[in-house]
Amino acid sequence: MRISSLQIFNIANKGMADANQALIHTQEQLSTGIRVLNPSDDPVASTKIMQLTTDISNIGQYRKNIDIAENNLVLEESSLKSASNLIQRMQELAVQAGNTATLSTSEYKALASEVDARLDELANLLNSQNANGDYIFGGYKSRSQPFTGSANSGFTYNGDDGQQFIKIANNTTIAASDSGKDIFVDIESDENTVVTYASAANRSDPPVAISVGLVIDQEAFDEFYPEDLVVSFNADNTIIPAGKNYTITERASGRVVVANQAYTGGNSIEVNGVSFRVSGNPVSGDAAVPATRSFGADGPVTLPFDFTAPNNETVTFRVGGRTETLVLDGNVTNTADLSAIFNSAGNGNAAKLISLGVTVDNTGVQVPTGVSLTIGNGSVNSTAIMGLDTVNGSTSADGVLAVAGDRVFVDSSKKQDILTTLARFSQGMKDYDGSDEGRKILDTVVGSTLNNLKHTQTSILDVTAKLGARFNTLDSTRALHLDSELVMKDVLADLRDVDYAEAATRLSAQSLVLQAAQSSFVRVSQLNLFSQL
């Protein structure tokens, strides 16, 4: 068999290259400390290494999440503890304020000053922020201030009832916040109470404000509960002399409770056992333009006509969505007779007109509220005497509805937030005048305050207990992650890290092989017949 010189060189080159590659690979293992440099080195171990590396990385992130959650909960716990201490101090003041037999009005004002200062302190606590600038009691709306307002204008919660959750393990999440609505707003009130606020559609600038209000006659208010009140500012010409005035209605039914009362900013308004103040310069409404159908609007008035039985007839008045049937049952010689028939109590017409809000005089029919009016379902006789087309229907076209002015609301409620509780406590002491009636009202305020403070303390304690459970979960999960990470790193080291003793021995052997291959090639490459001659 003939072996060419080229074959000898190729075989030697491949052998030395393989030996050199093995030597370099071993050197890389020793320099990096890693056994599996490429997936091809150990496919099974490589797959397991990737999985373990991912799991260890996840554990690292979970531990960071645990630290974030713990920091948030520590801040919340500290804020709740401060709020609890503050409420305890308010309870002490409320007990002291209950001694109406010895305290003077000036002493009550001094107590109210401390309550106001503590109220501001509590508002700041409820608007606490964490290191990221998030409001801890804002729910999901953590970027905007949750509690706004003041004792004079009332308080508003701008957050929601959501909780922010953080994932701390593969199948474990934990609440890292609590909603201020659940802790401080939705507090069960000792008695039926009210929530006051101004309409967002008000046009006054600066906006009109309403105080937090006070239930001064619980029995009277309980009879009204659970209805709500709407205070609407009317057109200035509603009263004489013209000026700012308001009407109070029942929201659900529209029933007028107080009509056309002159307004003086800052004065107490008392209605249905509730006292509150409205301040500012509210925008007045625009008066309605009455809707009218004058007799003779559709044709000449033809008189007389006798509708006396058995010649009675009827016509219908439709105002808005309501319709009433009115009776024509007398001798009509002029429009004054017609007006008398429509305003008669004996035939029931008068009550029907009142229910529709319609007035009739000797000139025609009017709807003062501006709602359109249709007169119909009559005959040629009623058409003739009224001069209105009662057969086909005669409709007003000149009515204009009133434009509402600014409005404030007094809603019934079974709940009372802690800020409002303290604001009402302060207001009750400021309003105390030393009279027997004032003493009675203050006693009611103090009793309600103590009970509402107790309910708030209970709410805070409930959340604090939940925080303790969350801290335990964080501690146990952190310990589990530490144990898991230790085991994973140990397994990962066995799979990935190099055995230095074995690799060093292998490196020596591979160096020897490479040197032998190189020496052999030198000798073989010099063999030829000519050198033997």
HELIX and SHEET records of a PDB file:
HELIX    1   1 SER A    5  THR A   32  1                                  28    
HELIX    2   2 PRO A   39  ASP A   41  5                                   3    
HELIX    3   3 PRO A   43  ALA A   97  1                                  55    
HELIX    4   4 THR A  105  LEU A  126  1                                  22    
HELIX    5   5 GLY A  180  GLY A  180  1                                   1    
HELIX    6   6 LYS A  181  VAL A  185  3                                   5    
HELIX    7   7 GLN A  218  PHE A  224  1                                   7    
HELIX    8   8 ASP A  236  THR A  238  5                                   3    
HELIX    9   9 THR A  335  PHE A  342  1                                   8    
HELIX   10  10 ASN A  349  LEU A  356  1                                   8    
HELIX   11  11 VAL A  380  MET A  386  1                                   7    
HELIX   12  12 ILE A  418  ASP A  431  1                                  14    
HELIX   13  13 ASP A  436  ARG A  496  1                                  61    
HELIX   14  14 TYR A  500  SER A  525  1                                  26    
HELIX   15  15 LEU A  529  GLN A  532  5                                   4    
SHEET    1   A 2 PHE A 147  SER A 150  0                                        
SHEET    2   A 2 GLY A 154  TYR A 157 -1                                        
SHEET    1   B 2 PHE A 165  ALA A 169  0                                        
SHEET    2   B 2 THR A 172  ALA A 175 -1                                        
SHEET    1   C 5 GLU A 188  ALA A 198  0                                        
SHEET    2   C 5 ARG A 407  LYS A 415 -1                                        
SHEET    3   C 5 LEU A 229  PHE A 233 -1                                        
SHEET    4   C 5 ASN A 245  GLU A 250 -1                                        
SHEET    5   C 5 VAL A 256  ALA A 262 -1                                        
SHEET    1   D 3 ALA A 209  ILE A 210  0                                        
SHEET    2   D 3 VAL A 274  SER A 279 -1                                        
SHEET    3   D 3 LEU A 214  VAL A 215 -1                                        
SHEET    1   E 3 ALA A 209  ILE A 210  0                                        
SHEET    2   E 3 VAL A 274  SER A 279 -1                                        
SHEET    3   E 3 SER A 268  VAL A 271 -1                                        
SHEET    1   F 3 ALA A 291  SER A 294  0                                        
SHEET    2   F 3 GLY A 364  VAL A 367 -1                                        
SHEET    3   F 3 THR A 359  ASP A 361 -1                                        
SHEET    1   G 2 PHE A 305  ASP A 306  0                                        
SHEET    2   G 2 ASN A 331  VAL A 332 -1                                        
SHEET    1   H 4 ARG A 322  LEU A 328  0                                        
SHEET    2   H 4 GLU A 313  VAL A 319 -1                                        
SHEET    3   H 4 LEU A 373  GLY A 376 -1                                        
SHEET    4   H 4 SER A 394  THR A 395 -1                                        
END                                                                             
